[in-house]
């Protein structure tokens, strides 16, 4: 065989191999490569969407945290205000109770003073009667006795 014929057969074999590869091997291979490129592109797009959603979610979470802190501050402020009101109410109730107890004590003191005055009046009256009895035993002068009794009455009031 001649080199030319060998070269020609090898060229035809190579051409047949290329035709076979282009016709039967290349299309599934390009489809697989295209499918892989599409999956990678879809994955990258999904990752990009995920990053965007993550950023949006982070912003929303920060807004919620800020809102929650503001609400918590309002609740704490309201609680402190209510606590102050309760303390003021308790102080007012304590003052009112103190005033009632003070008034009751003053009334009791007044009653005791009245009782003491009444007892003193009774004792003074007894002493006056005893004094008048002694005076009457010594002398009987109605005018002097009336003056003494009027003086005693004035002293009692």
C-alpha positions as CSV (number, residue, x, y, z in Angstrom):
1,X,0.0,0.0,0.0
2,X,0.9,3.4,-0.8
3,X,1.3,6.2,1.7
4,X,-1.2,8.1,-0.2
5,X,-3.8,5.4,0.1
6,X,-3.1,5.0,3.8
7,X,-3.3,8.7,4.3
8,X,-6.5,8.8,2.3
9,X,-8.0,5.9,4.4
10,X,-6.9,7.6,7.6
11,X,-8.4,10.9,6.4
12,X,-11.7,9.2,5.5
13,X,-11.7,7.4,8.9
14,X,-11.0,10.6,10.7
15,X,-13.7,12.4,8.7
16,X,-16.1,9.5,9.5
17,X,-15.1,9.8,13.2
18,X,-15.7,13.6,13.1
19,X,-19.1,13.1,11.4
20,X,-20.1,10.4,13.9
21,X,-19.0,12.6,16.8
22,X,-20.8,15.7,15.4
23,X,-23.9,13.7,14.6
24,X,-24.2,11.5,17.7
25,X,-21.8,12.5,20.5
26,X,-21.7,16.3,20.2
27,X,-25.5,17.1,20.5
28,X,-26.0,15.3,23.8
29,X,-22.7,16.7,25.1
30,X,-23.8,20.3,24.2
31,X,-27.2,19.7,25.7
32,X,-25.5,18.5,28.9
33,X,-23.2,21.5,28.9
34,X,-26.2,23.9,28.2
35,X,-28.2,22.2,31.0
36,X,-25.3,22.5,33.4
37,X,-24.9,26.2,32.4
38,X,-28.6,26.8,32.9
39,X,-28.5,25.1,36.3
40,X,-25.5,27.2,37.3
41,X,-27.2,30.4,36.1
42,X,-30.4,29.4,37.9
43,X,-28.4,28.7,41.0
44,X,-26.6,32.1,40.8
45,X,-29.9,33.9,40.2
46,X,-31.4,32.0,43.2
47,X,-28.4,33.0,45.3
48,X,-28.8,36.6,44.2
49,X,-32.5,36.5,45.1
50,X,-31.6,34.9,48.4
51,X,-29.1,37.7,49.2
52,X,-31.7,40.3,48.3
53,X,-34.3,38.6,50.4
54,X,-31.8,38.3,53.3
55,X,-31.1,42.0,53.1
56,X,-34.8,42.8,53.0
57,X,-35.4,40.5,55.9
58,X,-32.6,42.0,57.9
59,X,-34.1,45.5,57.3
60,X,-37.5,44.2,58.3
61,X,-36.1,42.6,61.4
62,X,-34.2,45.7,62.4
63,X,-37.4,47.7,61.9
64,X,-39.4,45.2,64.1
65,X,-36.7,45.4,66.8
66,X,-36.8,49.2,66.7
67,X,-40.6,49.1,66.9
68,X,-40.5,46.6,69.7
69,X,-38.0,48.7,71.6
70,X,-40.1,51.7,71.2
71,X,-43.2,49.8,72.4
72,X,-41.2,48.4,75.3
73,X,-40.1,52.0,76.2
74,X,-43.7,53.1,76.0
75,X,-44.9,50.2,78.2
76,X,-42.1,50.9,80.7
77,X,-43.0,54.6,80.8
78,X,-46.7,53.8,81.3
79,X,-45.8,51.3,84.0
80,X,-43.6,53.9,85.8
81,X,-46.4,56.5,85.4
82,X,-48.9,54.0,86.9
83,X,-46.5,53.1,89.7
84,X,-46.2,56.8,90.5
85,X,-50.0,57.2,90.4
86,X,-50.4,54.2,92.7
87,X,-47.8,55.6,95.1
88,X,-49.5,59.0,95.1
89,X,-52.9,57.3,95.7
90,X,-51.4,55.3,98.6
91,X,-49.9,58.5,100.1
92,X,-53.3,60.3,99.7
93,X,-55.0,57.4,101.4
94,X,-52.5,57.3,104.1
95,X,-52.9,61.1,104.7
96,X,-56.7,60.7,104.7
97,X,-56.4,57.8,107.2
98,X,-54.0,59.9,109.3
99,X,-56.4,62.8,109.2
100,X,-59.3,60.5,110.3
101,X,-57.2,59.0,113.1
102,X,-56.1,62.5,114.1
103,X,-59.7,63.7,114.1
104,X,-60.8,60.6,116.1
105,X,-58.0,61.3,118.6
106,X,-58.9,64.9,118.8
107,X,-62.5,64.0,119.4
108,X,-61.5,61.5,122.1
109,X,-59.2,64.1,123.7
110,X,-62.1,66.6,123.6
111,X,-64.4,64.0,125.2
112,X,-61.9,63.3,127.9
113,X,-61.4,67.0,128.5
114,X,-65.1,67.4,128.8
115,X,-65.3,64.5,131.2
116,X,-62.5,65.9,133.2
117,X,-64.1,69.3,133.3
118,X,-67.4,67.7,134.4
119,X,-65.6,65.8,137.1
120,X,-63.9,69.0,138.3
121,X,-67.2,70.8,138.3
122,X,-68.8,68.1,140.4
123,X,-65.9,68.2,142.8
124,X,-66.0,72.0,142.9
125,X,-69.7,71.9,143.4
126,X,-69.2,69.5,146.3
127,X,-66.5,71.7,147.7
128,X,-68.8,74.8,147.3
129,X,-71.6,73.0,149.0
130,X,-69.2,72.0,151.8
131,X,-67.9,75.5,152.0
132,X,-71.4,76.9,152.0
133,X,-72.3,74.5,154.7
134,X,-69.5,75.7,156.8
135,X,-70.4,79.3,156.1
136,X,-74.0,78.6,157.0
137,X,-73.0,77.1,160.3
138,X,-71.0,80.1,161.2
139,X,-73.2,82.9,160.0
140,X,-76.3,83.4,158.0
141,X,-75.8,86.3,155.5
142,X,-77.7,85.7,152.3
143,X,-76.0,88.5,150.3
144,X,-72.5,87.3,151.1
145,X,-73.5,83.8,150.3
146,X,-75.0,84.8,147.0
147,X,-71.8,86.7,146.1
148,X,-69.6,83.7,146.9
149,X,-71.8,81.4,144.9
150,X,-71.9,83.8,141.9
151,X,-68.1,84.0,142.0
152,X,-67.8,80.2,142.1
153,X,-70.1,79.9,139.1
154,X,-68.1,82.4,137.2
155,X,-64.9,80.5,138.0
156,X,-66.5,77.2,136.8
157,X,-67.3,78.5,133.4
